[in-house]
Amino acid sequence: MKYISTRGGISPISFSQAVMMGLASDGGLLLPKFLPRADNAQVSKWKDLDYQSLALEIISLFSGDIQKDTLEDLIRRSYFTFDSKEVTPLVKKGELFILELFHGPTLAFKDVALQLLGNLFSLLLKEQGSYMNILGATSGDTGSAAIYGVRGKENINIFILHPHRRVSRMQALQMTTVPDRNCFNLAIEGTFDDCQAIVKAIFNDLDFKDRYRLGAINSINWARVLAQVVYYVYASLRLYDQGYERICFSVPTGNFGDIFAGYVAKALIEPLIYRLILATNENNILTRFVREGVYEKGQVVQTISPSMDIQIASNFERYLYYLLGQDAGRVKRAMAEFEREGVLRFSQEEIQRARQDFSSFSITQEETVSTIGSFFRETGYVCDPHTAVGLAAARRFMAEQGKEVQGMPVVCLATAHPCKFPEAVEKATGRSPEVPEKVRGLDRLPQRYEVMPADVEKVKAYIEAHAL
């Protein structure tokens, strides 16, 4: 499989090259030259596989330049740290299914991709006799998952930017209490969008990027999206094995990475996945795109689901490539227009095409808290605020679609353990969430981080002083 840029400015490259490049050198995002589609024989074979074996089959379709036995060992090691044999177990609660994605070392869905990506980086650097400095921005969970994916690894330093005092206390502690000397935390005085803009600006400085061998661990890195494709297929096949032939997924998202993985999975196992429900909080740029045909950035609203407090979805460009007929020139012009005007408007035909892939709902904080409480009272299941956004959107979708989706399972992605957001959970349920052993006592550990203004040059100077 070869990889191209959404903006058409690079020659096709290998999977390994795509992993190491992160952001395409022309400023676009990397995508496979085509999206594979599984035939009936593959689906029949896959439905009996465990998670790791299924991951090997799917990732092999998109890679090709890594030996299969090497890839198998890498996948097994990546998910050995998870506290569920299924890696991402599927449970039924009330009328909904819950896909639990928080069984990794940092209790968030980002572990599924970042344990794998950390091991991929380590493998490729060892083969090349090289080193890298990873640079990423986080709205909450990516940072700790990325750090845990590469902490202590040779030939890798990692620099993570997070919005100062705009992530939960648990999220901040999971990043800043890691003692390994190859991990650096920058608390940026601004929003996640500010952090993300700094990272993109630095990656677009190609001389700086090459001089310091910068690598991307945000969802701009294709390997992260690919790793997340697996759990959509895994859940779909579990339900297919129970006799269901059409399935919907409700996905709380801000940066469009997780739901784009669902889009790739939808293409891979068509027609098994019927619809992707794009669930947003008050930062609803993506909902406005689906429902109104306008992609327009606004002011970031700080909410109780902070990982979704985003107004510029960095992975949207990947979907835009397909929406605009895989025309890289149009994508390049559209992104330049968005950079200039802050808005993109779509034709009625394009809006209708997007609505065939997505339904979307924006959930308020009041509704989020209400959903945590009502779902707990109805089912005994405690969820975090991000998962609650997905649950509320799923219920709205089922009410809106009515008979069209009657009897069709709706799978809600549980993206984080509720202990990461104790204040919201306690407010909604009247009780504190259970705290797993692995994260107890973080508040008693020393923290290491630097508070810094949202200034590209100051971040560059810090990297220069601490890079390998």
N, C-alpha and C positions, 0 to 999 in steps of 0.2 A: 504494500500500500504506500502510495506517495501522498505528500501533503502540499497544499497550495495556500496562498493568502486570499482572504476575502477581498483584498484590494488589487490582486493580480500582479503585484510588483516583484515576485520572486519566482525562480525556477523551482519545479517540484523537488521536494526533499524527502528523506526517509523518516520513518517514525522516530528513530533515535535522534536524528537531527532536529525534528520538531519538538521533542521533549526538551532538548538543551536550548533551543532558540527561544521558546516561550512565546513572546510577542514577535510577530513577523517583522523582519527588518524594514518592511515598507510601511509599518505602523498598523497593519491589519492584523487579523486573527487567523490562526492556522486551522485548516479543515482537511479531512481526507478528500481525495479527488472524487470519490463517490461514496455514497452511504450504502453499505452492504445490506442485503435482504436475505433472511434465512428462509430456506424452503421447508416443506412439511417434514421431510426426513430429519432435518437438523432439529426442528422444534420437538419432534418425538424423542429424539436422542437426548436433548438438553433437559427435558422435564424430569428426568430421573437422576440428574447430577446434583452433587452437593455444591455449596456456594463457590468454593475455591475451584472446583473442576469447571463449573460454568464460567467463572471469570477467565480461566485459561482459554476456553473455546472462544469467547467473545473478544477478548483482547487480542488473541492471535489473528482474528479477522482484520484487525486494524493495524497490526504491527508488521510482522514478517521478517524484520532484520535482526530479531533476537531469537536465539535458539529456543525451541519449545520447552526443553527440559530446564533450561536456565530460567525461563519465564515462569514455569511451574514452581520452581524452588522459591523464586522471588515472591510470588503470590502467596504461597503457604506461609512464608516468614512474615509477610505483611499482615495477615489476619490471625496469626498465632496469638497476638496480644489481646484479641477481643474476648469478652467474657460470655459470649454465646457461640455455641458450635455452629449455629446457622448464620452467624455474622450479622445478618439483618433479618431477625425473625418477624413473621407476619402473625398478628393476633387479631381476633374479632372481638369488638366491643360494641354492643348495641347493634345498630344497623350498619355500622361502618367497620372496615378493616384498618388496622394500624400497622404500618411498616416501621419497625423500630430501628432507627439508624444511629443510635447513641450508645452502642455497646463497645466502642473503642476506648483507647486510653484517655482521651479528653472528654468523653461523654457527648460527642456531637457528630453529626453526619459527615463533617469534613474529614474525620479519621479514615473513612472508607477509601477516600482518594489519596490522602496525604501520607498515610503509612506506605502505600504503594509507590507514590511519587518519590518519597525520600529514599526508598530502596532502589528505585530506578536511577535516580541521580548518582547514588553511591556506586552502582554497578557500572554505569557508563563512564564515570570519572576514573574508576579503577582501570577500565579497559583502555582509556585514552591517556593514562598517566597524567591527569590534569587536576584542576581544582576549580571551584566556583564560589561566588558570593551571591546568595539568594536574597532577593529584595521582594517584599510583598506588603500589601495593605490589608487590614482586617476590620470588619464591622463587628467582630465579636469572636466567632469560633475558629475562623481560618487561622488566626495567628497562633493559638496554642496548638492546634492540630499540626500546623506546619513545623513548629518548633519541636514538638514531640516526634515528628517524622524524621528529623535530621540531627537532633541533639546528640552531641558526642561523636558524630561521624567525622572521620578524617577528611581533609581537603574540602570542607564545606563550612562557610560562615553564613549565618542567616540574620537579616535585618528586617524586622517587622514594625510597620507603622500602624498605630491604632489611635482613634480619636480620644483625646484625653477626657476622662470622666464621662464618656458616652458609650461605654460598654458596661456590662454588669460587673459587680465586684468579683464574682467567681471567675468570669472570663478574664479579667485583668490579672488576677492572682495566678491563674494557670499559665499565663505567659511570663509574668515578671518574677516568679519565684523559681524558675528553672535556673540552676546554678552553672550549667555547662558554659564554658568560656567562649564557645563558638556561637552563642545566641545573644542578640542585641535587640532591645525593645525601645522604640521611639514613640513617646506619647505626644501626638501632634495636637496643638491648640486649634481645633477646628472640627469639621465633620468627617465622616468616612469618605465622602466625595472629595474632600480636600486631600486626604491621604492617597486616594486612588489617582487623583490628578497628578500628584507629585511622582508617584511610581511610574505612571505613563510618560510623563515628561522626561524622567531619567532614562527610561528604556528607549525613548525616541532620540536621545543623544547617543548616536551609535558609537562615536569615539569613546565616550565614557563607558558605555556598556561593554565594548570590546576590551578596553584597557583593564577593567576590573572583573571581567568574565562574569557578568551579571546573569543570573538565572531567575525565571519566574515561577512562583509557587501559587499565585492567585489562579482563579479559574480561567484566566487568559491562557494558561498552559493546557494544551489539548489533553494530556494524560489525565488530568483531574476530571474533565468531563467524561472521558472514556471509562474511567473506573466507576463512575456513578451510573453509567448505562446499565451495568451489571445488575444492580438491585431492582431496577424496573423489570428487567426480563425475569429475574429470579422470582419476584412476587407474582408476575403475570403467569408464569408456568406453574406455580403452586396452585393458583386459582383455576387455571386451565385443566389441571389434573383433577380438580374437584367438579369439573363439568361446565365451568363458565367459559363462554366464547368471546365475550366483549367485556372490557374492564376500563374503568376510569381511575385517574390518579389526581389527588388534590395536593398541590405543591406550594408551601409557603416560600416565597422567593422575593428577593430584592435586586439581585445582580444578574438574574436570568440564567445562571450557570446550571443549577440543579434541574430546572425545568427544560433547559435545552438538552441535557442528557436524556430526559424523557422523550423529547422530540426525536432524538437519534434512535432510542429504543423503539419508539412507535414505528419508525421506518423499517427497523430491523425485523420486527415480528408482526407486521401488518397481516391481518386486520385485528389482531388481538387487543391492542390498546385503542379504545374508541375515542377518548377525549382526555386532554390534560387541562386540569382546572388550575388556573394561575391565581394564587391567593396573595394579596398584598395588604399591608396596613395603610395608614393614612398617606404614606409615601407611595402614591399609586400611579406613577408614570406608566407602568406596564398595563394596569387595568384600563387606564384612559386610552392607551393604544388599541387594545382589543375592542373596547366598547364604543369608542368615539373615532378611532382612526387617526388620532393625533398623538405623537410622541414628543412631549414637551417637558423640559425639566423645570422644576419649581424649587421652592425653599425646602430644605430638609426639616421634617418634623421629628422631634425626639420622642420616642415611644417606649412602651414596655416590651416591645419585640425589637431590640436595637440592631440585630443582625440584618434587619430588613429596612433600616433607616437610610435609604439610598434613593437618589433621584436620577442618577445616570447609570444604567445597567450595562456593565462592560461587555457582557456576552450577547447583548441584543444584536450586535453587528453580525454574529454568526447566523442568527435566524434571518436577519435582513438579507443576507446573501441568497438564501433560498427563496424568500418572499419576492425578491427582485429578479427572479429567473436565473440565478447563478451568473449574473452579469457584474463582474468585478468593477468595471468602469462606473456603473450606476451606484454601486456601494460606495466607492471612493468619493464620488460627487456628493452622495447623500450625507456621508459622515463629515465632509468639509462644510456642507450647508448647516448641519446640526452644530458643528463647532462654532460657526459664524452666527447663526440665527437662534440657536437654542431650541429649535422646533423642526419636526418633520411631519408632513401631512401625506396621507395615503389615499389612493383612489378607492372607489367603492368595490371594485373587483379585488384589489389587494386586501381590503378589510374583510371581505367575505372569505377569502382564502385563509386568512389568519384565524377566522372564527371556526373554520373546519378543524383546526389544530387545537385551539384554546377556547375555553370559556374563562371569564375572569370576574373576580369580585374583590372589592376593597372593604376591609373589616376595621371598624373603629376600635380604639382601646377599650371603650366601655363594653363593646360586644365581645372582645377578646377575653376580658375578665369574666363576663357572664358565661361564656362558653366553657372556660376552665371549670367554673363552679357547677354548671348544669351537667356537663359530661361526667364529672366526678360523682355527682349525686345519682345520676342515671345508671352508671356502669361501674363505679368504684375505681376508675382509671384516672390517674393524675397526669396531666400533660403540661408542658411549658408554654409560654405565650406564643411562640412561633408556630408550634403544632396546633394550638388553639385557633390561630388564624386560618390554617388549613382545614380544620374541622368545621369552622363556621362557614367557610366558603363551600365546602362539600355539601352542607345542609342547604345552603341557598341554591346551589346547582340542582340538587335533587328536587327541590320545590319548584324551581323555574322550569325544569325539563319535564317533570311529571311522568306521564306514561311512557315517554320515549326512552327513559332509562330505568323504568321499573324492573326490579329483579337483577339489574346489572350491579356488580360489586363496585364500590367506591373505596379506593385505598388512599388513606391519608398518611403522608410522610411525617413521622415523628422525628424532628431534626435535632432535638437536644434533650438531655435529661432535665426534668423539672428542677432538680437541685441547683441548677445554674441561675435560676430566677426565683429565689425563695420569696421575695417580697410580693410579687404578683400572684404566686401560687397560694401563699398564706391569705392574702386579701380575698381570693376567690373561694377558697375551700375552708378557711378557718383553721388550717393546720399547716405546719412546716413540712416540706417534702423530705423524704428520706435521703440522707447523704451517703453515697457509697464510700466504702473504706478508702478507696484510692485517692479521694480528694479531701479527706478530712484533715484538718490541721494546716491547710495552706496559709491561713491568715496568721499563723505563728512563725512562718518562714520569712527570712530576709528577702527584700525585693530589689531587683536591678532594672532600672529604666531611666531614660533621659526625657525630660519635657522639652519640647522644641516648637517654635512657631511653624506655621504652614508655609515654609519657604524652601523652594527647590534647592537653592544654592547651599543653604545650611545643612540640609540632609545630605547633599553630595559631599560636603566637607567632612561630615561625620563618617560617611562610608569610606572616604579616602583615608581617614585616620585609623580605621579599624578593619579594613578589608584584608583578605589574604594576599 
